[in-house]
């Protein structure tokens, strides 16, 4: 999970993905990038919702592997 703060002159999330080479680094792992603003709270709920989904998916994948 990548949470990035929003600035007026900041990189867009897609540019940050490119700059950090997240698609290459994170390869086959599930991940999510979310722009947020701490002062207004914009994007924070969405980030936590995505984190929750990623954790649930991870636990589901772990149980599925265990019972195969």
C-alpha positions as MATLAB code, in Angstrom:
seq = 'XXXXXXXXXXXXXXXXXXXXXXXXXXXXXXXXXXXXXXXXXXXXXXXXXXXXXXXXXXXXXXXXXXXX';
ca = [
       0.000    0.000    0.000;
       1.441    3.340   -1.010;
      -0.186    6.433    0.468;
       1.065    9.678   -1.027;
       0.446   13.165    0.218;
      -1.012   15.634   -2.234;
       0.817   18.887   -2.973;
       0.025   21.400   -5.664;
       3.431   20.774   -7.277;
       3.735   17.076   -6.351;
       3.989   14.129   -8.684;
       0.700   12.533   -9.639;
       0.269    8.969   -8.294;
       0.828    7.518  -11.774;
       4.092    9.453  -12.125;
       5.154    8.237   -8.673;
       4.493    4.648   -9.760;
       6.777    5.216  -12.734;
       9.479    7.045  -10.761;
       9.635    4.365   -8.028;
       9.234    1.570  -10.587;
       6.513    0.059   -8.408;
       5.185   -2.243  -11.113;
       8.649   -3.806  -11.466;
       9.506   -3.815   -7.752;
       6.176   -5.167   -6.537;
       5.871   -7.578   -9.439;
       3.167  -10.167   -8.841;
       2.078   -8.719   -5.491;
      -1.246   -6.955   -5.048;
      -0.790   -3.284   -4.261;
      -2.609    0.041   -4.391;
      -1.511    3.662   -4.554;
      -3.756    6.381   -3.135;
      -3.360   10.153   -3.121;
      -4.353   11.676    0.217;
      -4.577   15.038    1.947;
      -4.083   14.990    5.710;
      -5.569   18.426    6.357;
      -8.861   17.767    4.536;
      -8.915   13.977    4.894;
      -9.407   13.501    1.154;
      -8.416   10.007    0.082;
      -7.743    8.713    3.609;
     -10.968    6.704    3.821;
     -10.344    5.259    0.364;
      -6.783    4.330    1.379;
      -7.990    2.519    4.512;
     -10.718    0.756    2.548;
      -8.135   -0.436    0.009;
      -5.777   -1.544    2.780;
      -8.588   -3.542    4.359;
      -9.338   -5.216    1.012;
      -5.654   -6.041    0.469;
      -5.383   -7.612    3.939;
      -8.557   -9.660    3.422;
      -7.298  -10.841    0.032;
      -3.946  -11.764    1.564;
      -5.570  -13.809    4.337;
      -7.871  -15.499    1.831;
      -4.907  -16.372   -0.398;
      -2.987  -17.773    2.578;
      -5.900  -20.003    3.644;
      -6.424  -21.192    0.074;
      -2.761  -22.210   -0.236;
      -2.833  -23.986    3.115;
      -5.851  -26.157    2.272;
      -4.711  -27.222   -1.201;
];
